[in-house]
Amino acid sequence: YGDGAAPPPLEEVVWWNARLKEAAEALVGTERSWTDLVRRATLYERLAGVGADAAPTGLYHWWMARAYPYCARAQAAAYAAASASVLFSELVLPLPGRLSPFGRMIDLVPHGRGGAWAALHLLVALLPLLYMGSCCYTGLFALTSFTSY
C-alpha cells in the first residue's frame, strides 16, 4: 500500500467495511444497554436513599414508589383509548354522518367566529394527526431506525 504494494482486492475491502459496520452497530447497542443500566442503577440508588442505612424519604421516593405506577397505568389506558378512537375514526370514515369521536370534538368548537376560535378549531383538528405522528416516530426510535448505520 504505502511501499508500492498492490491495493487490496475489492471483495476484501467490502468484507472489511461490512465487519466495521457490524462492529459499530454492536457498539451502539452496547452503549444503549450500558446507559439503560446506569439509569436504572441511579433510580434504585435514589429510591434506596443516599447511604446504605438511610431510609428512603422525600417527594421523589413517594412519586416513584406510590404515584408513578398508577399514573403510568392511567397514561397507558389513555393511549389505548386514543388508539382505539383513531382506529374507529378510520373505520367509520366512509360512512355518512359524523360518527368519529374526533369529528364530534371538532363540532363542539365553534368555528365560524374567527380569531382564537378558529385557532382552537385547527388545534382540535390537529390532535389526531399529532397523536398518530408521535406514535409513529416513537416506534421508529424504538426500532432504532434513525441511527447512522
C-alpha positions as CSV (number, residue, x, y, z in Angstrom):
1,Y,0.0,0.0,0.0
2,G,2.5,2.6,1.1
3,D,5.6,0.7,0.0
4,G,4.4,0.2,-3.6
5,A,2.3,-2.9,-2.8
6,A,-0.8,-3.5,-4.8
7,P,-4.1,-2.3,-3.2
8,P,-6.3,-5.0,-1.7
9,P,-9.0,-6.6,-3.9
10,L,-12.4,-5.0,-3.8
11,E,-14.0,-8.1,-2.2
12,E,-11.7,-7.7,0.8
13,V,-12.4,-4.0,1.2
14,V,-16.2,-4.8,1.0
15,W,-15.8,-7.5,3.6
16,W,-13.8,-5.3,6.0
17,N,-16.3,-2.5,5.5
18,A,-19.2,-4.8,6.4
19,R,-17.3,-6.0,9.5
20,L,-16.6,-2.4,10.5
21,K,-20.3,-1.6,10.2
22,E,-21.3,-4.6,12.3
23,A,-18.8,-3.6,15.0
24,A,-20.2,-0.1,15.0
25,E,-23.8,-1.3,15.4
26,A,-22.7,-3.6,18.2
27,L,-21.0,-0.7,19.9
28,V,-24.1,1.5,19.6
29,G,-26.3,-1.4,21.1
30,T,-23.8,-2.0,23.9
31,E,-23.7,1.7,24.7
32,R,-27.5,1.9,24.9
33,S,-27.6,-1.1,27.2
34,W,-25.0,0.4,29.4
35,T,-26.9,3.8,29.5
36,D,-30.1,1.9,30.5
37,L,-28.3,0.0,33.2
38,V,-26.8,3.2,34.6
39,R,-30.1,5.0,34.5
40,R,-31.8,2.1,36.4
41,A,-29.0,2.0,39.0
42,T,-29.3,5.7,39.5
43,L,-33.1,5.3,40.0
44,Y,-32.6,2.5,42.5
45,E,-29.9,4.5,44.3
46,R,-32.3,7.4,44.7
47,L,-35.1,5.1,45.9
48,A,-32.9,3.5,48.4
49,G,-31.6,6.7,49.9
50,V,-28.1,8.3,50.0
51,G,-26.4,5.8,52.2
52,A,-26.9,2.1,52.8
53,D,-28.6,2.8,56.2
54,A,-30.6,5.8,55.1
55,A,-34.4,5.4,54.9
56,P,-36.0,6.4,51.6
57,T,-37.7,9.7,52.1
58,G,-38.9,12.7,50.1
59,L,-41.2,13.5,47.3
60,Y,-39.2,11.7,44.7
61,H,-39.4,8.4,46.6
62,W,-43.2,8.9,47.1
63,W,-43.7,9.6,43.4
64,M,-41.6,6.6,42.2
65,A,-42.9,4.1,44.8
66,R,-46.5,5.2,45.2
67,A,-47.9,7.5,42.5
68,Y,-45.9,6.6,39.3
69,P,-47.3,3.1,38.9
70,Y,-50.9,4.4,38.9
71,C,-50.1,7.4,36.7
72,A,-48.3,5.1,34.2
73,R,-51.4,2.8,34.1
74,A,-53.7,5.7,33.6
75,Q,-51.4,7.0,30.8
76,A,-51.4,3.6,29.2
77,A,-55.2,3.5,29.3
78,A,-55.5,6.9,27.8
79,Y,-53.1,6.0,25.0
80,A,-55.1,2.8,24.4
81,A,-58.3,4.8,24.2
82,A,-56.8,7.3,21.8
83,S,-55.5,4.5,19.6
84,A,-58.9,2.8,19.6
85,S,-60.5,6.1,18.8
86,V,-58.2,6.7,15.9
87,L,-58.9,3.2,14.5
88,F,-62.7,3.6,15.0
89,S,-62.5,7.0,13.2
90,E,-60.7,5.4,10.3
91,L,-63.3,2.6,10.1
92,V,-66.3,5.0,10.1
93,L,-64.7,7.5,7.7
94,P,-66.6,6.3,4.5
95,L,-70.0,6.1,6.3
96,P,-72.4,9.0,6.0
97,G,-72.7,11.3,9.0
98,R,-70.1,12.2,11.5
99,L,-69.5,9.1,13.7
100,S,-65.9,9.8,14.5
101,P,-65.1,10.9,18.1
102,F,-62.6,13.4,16.7
103,G,-65.3,14.8,14.3
104,R,-67.6,15.3,17.3
105,M,-64.8,17.1,19.2
106,I,-64.4,19.4,16.2
107,D,-68.1,20.0,16.1
108,L,-68.0,21.1,19.8
109,V,-65.7,24.0,19.0
110,P,-67.4,27.0,17.3
111,H,-65.6,27.5,14.1
112,G,-67.4,30.3,12.3
113,R,-66.3,33.2,14.5
114,G,-62.6,33.6,13.5
115,G,-59.7,34.7,15.7
116,A,-59.0,32.5,18.7
117,W,-61.9,30.1,18.0
118,A,-60.5,29.4,14.5
119,A,-57.1,28.6,16.0
120,L,-58.7,26.3,18.6
121,H,-60.7,24.6,15.8
122,L,-57.5,24.0,13.9
123,L,-55.7,22.7,17.1
124,V,-58.5,20.2,17.8
125,A,-58.4,19.1,14.2
126,L,-54.6,18.6,14.5
127,L,-54.8,16.4,17.7
128,P,-55.3,13.1,15.9
129,L,-52.5,13.8,13.5
130,L,-50.1,14.8,16.3
131,Y,-51.0,11.6,18.2
132,M,-50.5,9.3,15.2
133,G,-47.3,11.1,14.3
134,S,-45.9,10.8,17.8
135,C,-46.8,7.1,17.9
136,C,-45.1,6.5,14.5
137,Y,-41.9,8.3,15.4
138,T,-41.8,6.7,18.9
139,G,-42.0,3.3,17.2
140,L,-39.3,4.2,14.8
141,F,-37.0,5.4,17.5
142,A,-37.7,2.3,19.5
143,L,-36.7,0.3,16.4
144,T,-33.5,2.4,16.1
145,S,-34.4,3.4,12.6
146,F,-32.7,6.8,13.0
147,T,-29.2,5.6,13.6
148,S,-26.4,6.2,11.2
149,Y,-26.0,2.6,10.2
